[in-house]
């Protein structure tokens, strides 16, 4: 298969297109390594933060730490409140804090020291607890069919509807507080005596709030100083429907406030944890500290801006330059197909609401090993990398440090690299396209030079025109100029050769005539017997030289005659028939087999020249045939092509394969050594070619299919159909 220069060059240039693919794969490998590096860095950060919290027992709730599991509604972890609660007895400020997990509900199943049925109890309540700075806030929404306040002259604070709060501080001191109002409004809080039953309750100002009646009961909103509460706490509400003695009470609560062992835990994060985390000074990571029950003790940072260390790299900061504007103009259309920009915002669940995305935290707490986890946000806009490291106190896991980052920083770096690849790819494609166009132009110029070179030489190798020059100064231009010079020199040489025979015949005619006449005069004189031999040799030589001169003159005269001859319409079949019959008489040693159509075949031309051509072909066939061999002459009409074919076959020697195309050139002969003894210049078939071309025909020579001889075929256009 032949491939031109353009295809070959484009094939090798296509290897350049592999550069973007290699770059793209390299970028993905780079992103994998960057992710591994970010993961390792994040794990090291979690380890460093956990190291700062190791062996700090006072940072955790020791009571909760002893429990394998916390009981919802009994063990409390006040949620962080963003602003102070207004103590107005309304739940408006709590709506933002309300969710399914922050509200605890209590009913007949939470009775203290009684087992009444649901139908026998009209009391139930719900609670919400939060913390803001140094206070713990509580909202108690109580359902009670009859609210009985403390009479104004009553000494006891527990023989009416009231609320009890029991705590056990870090010194294991048990304290009980009672909220017992005379009416709705600002609450009245009392600290109950510890052991002396005759002692009176003391007012407790550290507990403040509002008691407001509702259609089905009342709401109590409380603010309690955090220092008043210990690590264990219990709430209970006592319902009294009659002052009749003995007082009948129904108590529902989180725990038995009379029994310190029944109290639940109250975990309030230590401010030291947050100060330690802030001291680490990491603003581009989300950091959380949880206890062993995964209760959030503190958190720092914003996950929306937690892009890791790469976000601080000034090298990748955007610079508003003309190049960046052009780059954005080119790159932005491709972004939607190839790249996704890291979103500025995304949605992420609250830490408490995550389930399967906190497995690494559970693993760190249970196994005590540093673990990490990749996960995607529910809106699929961000990939989160989270690492959890356990916190040890006395070789026991008390909690864990969780450090989280997004992959936005790495994605930004990846996008920058892909942008570079896209720009490089665009430049490569443009370069290949320019190279392709330039190659097409080079190929066009080379083909044009080839066609011009072929156009100045005819089928016989004659230079018939000069090669056009060029003004382009490059290698192809230099080649064209060289061809022009070579063609010009060859034309001059070809012209010299074409006229050499006529010049020779003209120049040699007179000397040969002088020599011949001199020999004839010498022959008429009486020469010695010994000189007669030399005389005979001289006459034979001059006769051969004269024959050669005649042949050269014949070709020269024929060219001149063809240029001036007039064409007439004549019957080629009659011409061939007549010539064929005469050949049998001339060449009696040969047998001519004529197969000529009986219909007349009219062609335009000179019948004398056609007869001359026919004579040359028959003479050539006779010369190359043995005596008695058949010479077949066939004349056929091809109406479809409007041409006539004259073929002459002989049983002589075959044509050499390489000479079949040049057999009709001047001075070409394929005769053997015996035949070369006779003077012969190889002009006969050249004359046939001249006559054939003059009549707009063609002539070829070929070996027969069975290699038994040679066939000459003359094809001429017909003037009209018979």
Protein Blocks (a to p, Z undefined) as FASTA:
>chain_A
ZZdfklmmmmmmmmmmmmmmmmmmmmmmmmmmmmmmmmmmmmmmmmmmmmmmgoilklpc
fklmmpmbdcehkaccddddfbdcddehpaklmmmmgcfklpccddfklcghiacdfklp
cbdcddddddehjbccdddddddfbdcdddfkbmbfklcccdddddddfkopacdddddd
fbecddddddddfklmmbccdddfkbgcdddddfklcaddddddfklpcfbdcddddddf
bfbdcdddddddfbdfkbmklpccdddddfklmmmmmmnopakbccddddfkopafbdcd
jfklmnbjmlmmmklpccddfklmmmmmmmmmmmmmmpccddfbdcdddfklpcklmmmm
mmmmmnopacddddddfklpaccddddddddeehiafbdcdddddfklmmmmmmmmmmmm
mmmmmmmmmmmmmmmmmmmmmmmmmmmmmmmmmmmpcfkopafbdcdddfbdcfklmmmm
mmmmmmmmmmmmmmmmmmmmmmmmmmmmmmmmmmmmmmmmmmmpccdfklmmmmmmmmmm
mmmmmmmmmmmmmmmmmmmmmmmpccddddfklmmmmmmmmmmmmmmmbccdddddfbdc
ddeddfklmmmmmmmmmmmmmmmpcehiacdddddddfknopaddddddfbdcddfklmm
mmmpghiafbdfklmmpgcehlmmmmmmmmmmmnopacdddddfklpaccdddddddfbd
ZZ
